[in-house]
Structures are given as C-alpha cells and as structure tokens.
Amino acid sequence: MASSFVEDFYTMRNSYSEEQFNMKYQEMLDKYEPCHPYLEKRIYPSRESWARYCISKIFTAGIESTQRVESINGVIKKLVDRGTLLKELVTAIERELDKESHYT
C-alpha cells in the first residue's frame, strides 16, 4: 500500500492543472481514507509550494524541491568514486529523473 500511495501522490503532485490536481486529490481521499485527516490538515494547505500546477508559474531553474536534489545527491554518492566515468554518472542521473517523470 505504501508504494501505491507514493505513486498516487506523485501522480497528483505532477498534475498540470488545478482541476486535474483536485480530481487526483479527491481520488486519494477516497482511496486512502485513514490518511484523510493528514491530507486535509497538512498536505493540501501547503500545495502551493509543491504541486506542479502551482510551481510551474514560478521560475525555479528546473528544481522543484529539495527532495529531488537529495535524490540526485543519493545517486551521486552511491556511484561516484575514482574510477567513475562522467558518462556513467550522467546515465545514472538521467535514469533517476526518468523514474520520477513516469508519475506524470
């Protein structure tokens, strides 16, 4: 269930319109009833800082959250050593970004 919740959350977060976002949000409320209070009190009120339909109006140089940066940093820390080729690093970072983009 946790994996499914994360996937549904990313799908909701990556909505390009407010209407689509609200539809996905309502689906989450229905599907994850035990999470309803948390979603209503903590997540929904802060949506302007993380929902794609809101932040796409703000220039961020492509960075959407510190979590994304931390994700990339994790890839770099796992992969980089003296023998790492730049091509290998770029491929690993692209793979990580690709993985997240599938939630749109």
C-alpha positions in Angstrom: 0.0 0.0 0.0 2.8 2.4 0.8 4.3 2.1 -2.7 0.8 2.7 -4.2 0.3 5.7 -2.0 3.6 7.2 -3.1 2.8 6.6 -6.8 -0.6 8.1 -6.4 0.8 11.1 -4.5 3.4 11.8 -7.3 0.7 11.5 -9.9 -1.4 14.0 -8.0 1.6 16.3 -7.4 2.5 16.3 -11.1 -0.9 17.4 -12.3 -0.6 20.3 -14.8 -3.9 21.9 -14.0 -5.8 22.7 -10.8 -8.8 20.7 -12.0 -6.7 17.6 -12.6 -4.9 18.1 -9.3 -8.2 18.4 -7.4 -9.6 15.3 -9.1 -6.5 13.3 -8.2 -6.6 14.7 -4.7 -10.2 13.6 -4.2 -9.3 10.1 -5.5 -6.6 9.9 -2.9 -9.0 11.0 -0.1 -11.4 8.2 -1.3 -8.7 5.5 -1.7 -6.7 6.3 1.5 -9.4 7.0 4.0 -7.2 6.6 7.1 -4.9 9.3 5.7 -7.8 11.8 5.2 -7.1 13.9 8.3 -3.4 14.2 7.5 -4.0 15.0 3.8 -6.6 17.7 4.8 -4.7 19.4 7.6 -1.1 19.1 6.5 -0.7 18.3 2.8 -3.5 20.2 1.0 -2.9 23.6 2.7 0.7 23.6 1.6 0.1 22.6 -2.1 1.2 25.9 -3.5 4.8 25.0 -2.5 4.9 21.6 -4.2 2.0 21.0 -6.6 3.2 21.3 -10.2 0.2 23.3 -11.4 1.2 26.0 -8.8 5.0 25.9 -9.1 5.0 25.9 -12.9 4.2 29.6 -12.6 7.4 30.3 -10.7 10.9 30.2 -12.2 12.9 27.5 -10.3 15.6 26.7 -12.8 14.1 23.2 -13.1 14.5 22.4 -9.4 11.1 21.6 -7.8 12.1 20.5 -4.3 15.0 19.7 -2.1 13.8 16.1 -2.2 14.6 15.9 -5.9 18.1 17.3 -5.2 18.6 14.9 -2.4 17.5 12.1 -4.6 20.2 13.0 -7.2 22.8 13.5 -4.4 22.0 10.0 -3.3 22.7 8.6 -6.8 25.9 10.6 -6.9 27.1 9.4 -3.5 26.4 5.7 -4.4 28.0 5.8 -7.8 31.0 8.2 -7.7 34.5 7.0 -6.9 37.9 7.5 -8.5 37.0 5.2 -11.4 33.6 6.5 -12.3 33.3 7.8 -15.8 31.3 11.0 -16.3 29.1 9.1 -18.8 28.2 6.6 -16.1 27.2 9.4 -13.8 25.1 11.2 -16.4 23.4 7.9 -17.2 22.6 7.2 -13.6 21.2 10.7 -13.0 19.1 10.5 -16.2 17.7 7.2 -15.0 16.7 8.7 -11.7 15.0 11.7 -13.3 13.3 9.3 -15.8 12.0 7.2 -12.9 10.3 10.2 -11.3 8.9 11.6 -14.6 6.8 8.4 -15.0 4.5 9.7 -12.3 3.0 12.4 -14.6 
